[in-house]
Amino acid sequence: MMQRAVIAAILPSPGGGPNSQAFCRRCFSRFIDEFTSYRTKLKPPWNVLFFGTDEYALTHLKALNANRIGGIQKLVDRLEVVVPNSKCAVRGYASEENLRTYNWPLKSVDSSQFDVGVVVSFGHLIPGRFINMFPYGILNIHPSILPRWRGASPIIHTILNGDRETGISVMEIRPKHFDVGPLLMQMRFAVPENCTTFQLRNYLAIEGSSLLMKSLHDLPVLEKMEYEQNEYGVTYAHKLNPVNARICWEQQTPGDIDRQYRALSELFGLRSVWKGQSVRLNDMVSLIDMEAQDIHLALQNAFPEGEMTVRPGIAFYFDARDILCIRCKDGWVGFHSITVRKLMSAKSFYNGYLSRPELRATAFESQLNELDKYMFRIHLPNSKQLSMASEKLLSSRAVR
C-alpha cells in the first residue's frame, strides 16, 4: 500500500495537468530515492539469505545464526539458506538448526523478503536479475587479497605458491564472472609458517566470519564507500585435481614438494609410482628436520660418490628416524609412511621391499603434474601503470 502511495504522489496523472508538467528529471530522481528508501532498511538487524557449501562457508553461517539467536548487538533478524542439491556441510547444519533451505538452482524464493545476500564458497554464478532483487546486493567473503587468487581455490594456491601474505576480501558479487565486483572491506594476514590448506582454511574462516559481521554492522556506509579492484596483479585460483598431486622428481625441488604436500595432500594425497604401481606418500618430514646432521651423514655414507650423482626418485631408508628419504631435483625429501595397496610405515616398506637387493636401485617414477600452469600466474605492472592506478584510485575516493 505504501508503495502505491509513494508512486501516486510523484508520477503524473493520466490526464496531464500540473502534476504532468512538474514531472521532470528532478522529480523522477526524487521518486527513485523515495521508492528505494521505502524498500531499503537503513540499519540492522537484516534479513539475510545465505549461499554456501563447505566447511569454510559453514563457519560463516554459524556466526550469522549465533547472532540471530542471541547476539548482544543484533545484526541478523531472519536467516535462510541456499545450497546445491547434494550433501554438504552447510545443508547438514541448516537442517539441524531448522533453518529454511532452498535447493540451487532456485525455482521459487521471494528475495524481496531479504535485505542482503551473503555468498561464501558457493561455486555457482548467480544471475544479475536475482542479485538486483536485494536492496544491498549479495556480499561475497573471499579468502584472499583480491584481485590475487580469484576463483575456486584461493587457499590452495596461496600455499602452493608460497605466498607469505593472505587475507579476506568482502566484495559485492557481479553476474557472469567470479570475484570481480567492487570491494567493501579487506584485511591482510601473514600466512602461518608451514600451514596446510585445512589449517589456513580454518584460520581464515574465523577471520572471515568476524569481518562479515563488521560489514553487516556498517553495511549502508560501506556500500557508499565501495571501490573497484585493482586491474593489476590479477591471478586465478583454478580448481585443482589429483593429477596436480603427482610428483615429478627430476623437476621439483624439496621446497616445491613441501608446498605441494601442504597444499594438496589433505585433499588427494601426494602421489607417485613405484614398480609400475601407484603409491601415496604420507606424513612428510619438515624441510628443517631433513637438514639434520645425522640425516646428512647417513646419506653421505650411503652415497659416497656424492649426492648430486644420485638419480631423482632413488629411495634410502634412514632407520634412526624411521624416514623414507627420496631424491628430487636438488635435494632430499622424507616421509614417515607410504601407501602401497595398504598404509605402511617407512620401516615396513623397507623391510618388505627396499631391503631386497633386486629392488634397492628401483626408483620412484616421475609423473607430469601440470603445476607449472598455476605457479605465480601474476601480471606485474610497470612503474607508470602503478602510478596511473594509484592516481585513479585516489581520485575515485576523493569523488566519493
PyMOL commands that set and color helices and strands:
alter all, ss='L'
color gray80, all
select helices_A, chain A and resi 2-10+18-22+25-39+55-70+89-96+111-113+128-131+154-160+197-217+219-225+242-245+254-264+287-290+293-302+307-309+346-354+357-359+371-373+383-399
alter helices_A, ss='H'
color red, helices_A
select strands_A, chain A and resi 46-52+76-84+101-104+116-120+138-142+165-172+183-190+270-274+277-284+315-318+323-327+332-339+343-345+364-365
alter strands_A, ss='S'
color yellow, strands_A
deselect
rebuild
show_as cartoon
